[in-house]
Amino acid sequence: MMKTLEVDLGNRSYPIYIGSDLIDQASLFSACEKSTSIYIVTNTTVAPLYAARLTKTLEAFGKPIRTITLPDGESYKDWENLQLIFDDLLKFGADRQTMLIALGGGVIGDMTGFAAASFMRGVRFIQVPTTLLAQVDSSVGGKTGINHPLGKNMIGAFHQPVAVIADLNTLKTLPPRELSAGLAEVVKHGAIADAQFLDWIEANAEALLACDTSAMGHAVLRSCEIKSAVVSADEREGGIRATLNFGHTFGHAIEAGMGYGEWLHGEAVGCGMVMGADLSCRLNLISRAELERLIKIIKSMNLPTVPPKFGAERYMELMQVDKKTEGGQIRYVILEKIGKAQIKSVPDTQVIETLSATGAA
């Protein structure tokens, strides 16, 4: 059964559809009716799997359809490959009524959204996330952008899609490593916003790793409910939305330090949550038992829990390039308790203790 959620942003509100075989349902793409042309942006991995099916669905609208296929991977989330989208749009006469459709994971979603925000100062786009990480996190909320060698996602724009269409069947073609990376964001939602959901995740780890459709449906739905509520309350990350970045300050440092693509984003976030939880424990906000339980849950998702050893100085340097940094002061998302997070400036000495204790320094 298909579930529908609404991201409530006034006249920019949009639906999230969650279910099976949604790629084949033209009615979900009804926003394309008013478009002059449709551009599907995808990558070399996803295109052979789903581009033809989606194209067939979109033919119902009688518009010209083109497919732009980018290289696959976090290392390609840059200006050079963003430019390939603009090249095609300009070469084939796209206009202000053109619709872009992001068919792929978080990298494709972020880049397509940024292209949509920038082309002719803003055109519409639809998210069709095909990875778990994109379905539960990056496709919802309008964050778009690219990476810079000095910092992840530091160049971009807020630009909301007109719809998010999460087809659960696309998850069945994910490699196990990609599935685990997505589960990191599922765990994050429980850790920061819903202790009962975390209990459910802990009890259903085996079903989630097996990509059981029923379990995945619940995980995607509850994650999207949590994220859409936060985004509706704080669209541009002026306050509570920053708590969605639990594990990300440490995680982005891992990604940048290793070189984008060496660790998957979800792997870095999973490990970053271990570091964030350790810091929360050092601040006497969660107990040692709660820290160890969270590490056990993250490990049960086949995610790394020991960070690469860059040394404290290098980690602090990498974490300075973070969107939550204000006036040179790094602000961390920490757990006030299981199921509730806060944003806090923390003395470097305590952060360094965490880096040492977790094996990063």
CORUR-V911106 format. One record per backbone hydrogen bond with DSSP energy under -1.0 kcal/mol. NH is the residue of the N-H (numbers start at 1). CO is the residue of the C=O. E is the energy in kcal/mol with one decimal. If there is no record, write none. Layout:
NH|CO|E ; NH|CO|E
//
This chain:
3|18|-3.0 ; 5|16|-2.4 ; 7|14|-2.9 ; 9|7|-1.0 ; 12|9|-1.8 ; 13|10|-1.6 ; 14|7|-1.3 ; 16|5|-2.5 ; 17|164|-3.2 ; 18|3|-2.7 ; 19|166|-2.0 ; 25|22|-1.9 ; 28|25|-1.4 ; 29|26|-1.7 ; 30|27|-1.1 ; 32|29|-2.6 ; 33|30|-1.9 ; 35|32|-1.7 ; 36|97|-1.2 ; 38|64|-2.8 ; 39|99|-2.8 ; 40|66|-3.1 ; 41|101|-3.2 ; 42|68|-2.8 ; 44|70|-1.6 ; 47|43|-2.8 ; 49|46|-1.1 ; 50|46|-2.4 ; 51|47|-1.7 ; 54|50|-2.5 ; 55|51|-2.5 ; 56|52|-2.3 ; 57|53|-1.9 ; 58|54|-2.5 ; 59|55|-1.3 ; 60|57|-1.3 ; 61|58|-2.0 ; 62|59|-1.5 ; 66|38|-2.4 ; 68|40|-3.4 ; 70|42|-2.8 ; 76|73|-1.7 ; 77|74|-1.7 ; 78|76|-2.0 ; 82|78|-2.2 ; 83|79|-2.4 ; 86|82|-1.5 ; 87|83|-2.9 ; 88|84|-1.7 ; 89|85|-2.4 ; 90|86|-2.6 ; 91|87|-2.4 ; 92|88|-2.1 ; 94|89|-2.9 ; 98|95|-1.8 ; 99|37|-2.7 ; 100|124|-2.2 ; 101|39|-2.7 ; 102|126|-2.8 ; 103|41|-2.8 ; 104|128|-1.3 ; 109|105|-2.5 ; 110|106|-2.8 ; 111|107|-2.3 ; 112|108|-2.8 ; 113|109|-2.3 ; 114|110|-2.0 ; 115|111|-2.4 ; 116|112|-2.6 ; 117|113|-2.2 ; 118|114|-1.7 ; 119|115|-3.0 ; 121|118|-2.2 ; 122|119|-2.3 ; 123|116|-2.8 ; 126|100|-2.2 ; 127|163|-2.5 ; 128|102|-2.9 ; 130|104|-1.9 ; 135|131|-2.3 ; 136|132|-2.5 ; 137|133|-1.2 ; 138|133|-1.1 ; 139|134|-2.1 ; 140|137|-1.4 ; 144|157|-1.7 ; 145|110|-1.1 ; 146|155|-2.7 ; 147|77|-2.5 ; 148|151|-2.6 ; 151|148|-1.9 ; 155|146|-1.3 ; 159|142|-3.0 ; 162|125|-2.6 ; 164|15|-2.1 ; 165|127|-2.9 ; 166|17|-3.2 ; 168|19|-3.1 ; 170|167|-1.5 ; 171|168|-1.4 ; 172|169|-1.2 ; 173|170|-1.1 ; 174|171|-1.5 ; 179|175|-2.1 ; 180|176|-2.5 ; 181|177|-1.9 ; 182|178|-1.8 ; 183|179|-1.8 ; 184|180|-1.1 ; 186|182|-1.2 ; 187|183|-2.7 ; 188|184|-2.1 ; 189|185|-1.8 ; 190|186|-1.5 ; 191|187|-2.6 ; 192|188|-2.4 ; 193|189|-1.7 ; 194|190|-1.4 ; 198|194|-1.8 ; 199|195|-1.9 ; 200|196|-2.1 ; 201|197|-2.6 ; 202|198|-2.5 ; 203|199|-2.0 ; 204|200|-1.6 ; 208|204|-2.3 ; 209|205|-2.5 ; 210|206|-1.4 ; 211|208|-1.5 ; 212|207|-2.5 ; 216|212|-3.0 ; 217|213|-2.5 ; 218|214|-1.9 ; 219|215|-2.5 ; 220|216|-2.9 ; 221|217|-2.3 ; 222|218|-2.9 ; 223|219|-1.9 ; 224|220|-2.5 ; 225|221|-2.4 ; 226|222|-2.3 ; 227|223|-2.7 ; 228|224|-2.9 ; 229|225|-1.8 ; 230|226|-1.8 ; 231|227|-2.8 ; 232|228|-2.4 ; 233|229|-1.4 ; 234|230|-1.8 ; 237|234|-1.2 ; 242|239|-1.5 ; 243|240|-2.0 ; 244|241|-2.0 ; 245|242|-1.9 ; 246|243|-1.3 ; 248|245|-2.6 ; 251|247|-1.9 ; 252|248|-3.6 ; 253|249|-1.3 ; 254|250|-1.9 ; 255|251|-2.4 ; 256|252|-2.7 ; 257|253|-2.6 ; 258|254|-2.5 ; 259|255|-1.6 ; 262|259|-2.3 ; 268|264|-2.3 ; 269|265|-2.4 ; 270|266|-2.7 ; 271|267|-2.1 ; 272|268|-2.5 ; 273|269|-2.3 ; 274|270|-1.3 ; 275|271|-1.8 ; 276|272|-2.8 ; 277|273|-3.0 ; 278|274|-2.2 ; 279|275|-2.1 ; 280|276|-2.0 ; 281|277|-2.2 ; 282|278|-2.2 ; 283|279|-1.3 ; 284|281|-1.8 ; 285|280|-2.5 ; 291|287|-2.2 ; 292|288|-2.6 ; 293|289|-2.1 ; 294|290|-2.3 ; 295|291|-2.4 ; 296|292|-2.0 ; 297|293|-2.2 ; 298|294|-2.6 ; 299|295|-2.7 ; 300|296|-2.0 ; 302|299|-1.9 ; 303|298|-1.2 ; 310|308|-1.4 ; 311|360|-2.7 ; 315|311|-2.1 ; 316|312|-2.6 ; 317|313|-1.9 ; 318|314|-2.6 ; 319|315|-2.6 ; 322|320|-1.7 ; 325|322|-1.9 ; 326|329|-2.3 ; 329|326|-2.1 ; 332|344|-3.1 ; 334|342|-2.7 ; 336|340|-1.7 ; 337|340|-1.8 ; 339|191|-2.9 ; 340|337|-2.2 ; 342|334|-2.5 ; 344|332|-2.8 ; 351|347|-1.6 ; 352|348|-2.9 ; 353|349|-1.5 ; 354|350|-1.9 ; 355|351|-2.5 ; 356|352|-2.2 ; 357|353|-2.7 ; 358|354|-2.3 ; 360|355|-1.9 ; 361|355|-1.8
//
